[in-house]
């Protein structure tokens, strides 16, 4: 069932689904079709596109007129586009996801029901579209903490591929840091500090496409590791001594992360994919650790 687009003359929807788009014409029809199948229908869809092409907007306008589409005149990083989506949103519950995800029909209902049980920040689980070793390795590296087979409970980070924030939480902590890819981590930390810890709801499932190749993924892991380390140094006010200790621990970090993912894989039923992709994961973990090391080396040595 399709949700009905809410005009200014109508009552505001409970939920605003906010989506950043960039050259998303290949996946956005499947994404929007999945939204039409939601069993919970009191929502609006807001897409903020910042790629210069016109194909995405045309697909939405012709095939999915219930969605609100905004074309940004300038390139926006994903969190900046999400901030713009919140400015346009009318809902009391802000739900973030990505245009390369496909939601199960009960996705929004599960998020909303978790909110109604008292959780003001909710993160759903991340399934996988694809069966190749590369896709499985990417998924385990990025989303092992939110696999569908894991039990519900407290979450440290709410990735914006599948997250709900009550409006009062957003108002309390402010917008995403627009220039950082780790802003969803920072947002979760700040919400917890205000008394709104994130809750993992495994029944709220979206499945993710993973594109690219191992070379591009290793580069992404390196850059994200450096970005995450900068966030920790700044927010946790880490010292040069802490950074130096971290540098000395560098060789162990990829293996420690592999062990953490192994334990989650056992609990969630992903042991087979873990074994299949362990060498690829280790390479990706090493790229992340090198990115972190770059940030820490600059703190220690001033380069």
Secondary structure, 3 states (H helix, E strand, C coil): CCCCCCCCCCCCCCEEEEEEECCCCCCHHHHHHHHHCCCCCCEEEEEEECCCCCHHHHHHHHHCCCCEEEECCCCCCHHHHHHHHHHHCCCCEEEEEECCEEECCCHHHHHHHHHHCCCCEEEEEEEEECCCHHHHHHHHHHHHHHCCCCCCEEECCCCCCEEEEEHHHHHHHCCCCCCCCCHHHHHHHHHHHCCCCEEEEEEEEEEEECCCCHHHHHHHHHHHHHHHHHHHHHHCCCCHHHHHHHHHCHHHHHHHHHHHHHHHHHHHCCHHHHHHHHHHHHHHHHHHHHHHHHHHHHHHHCC
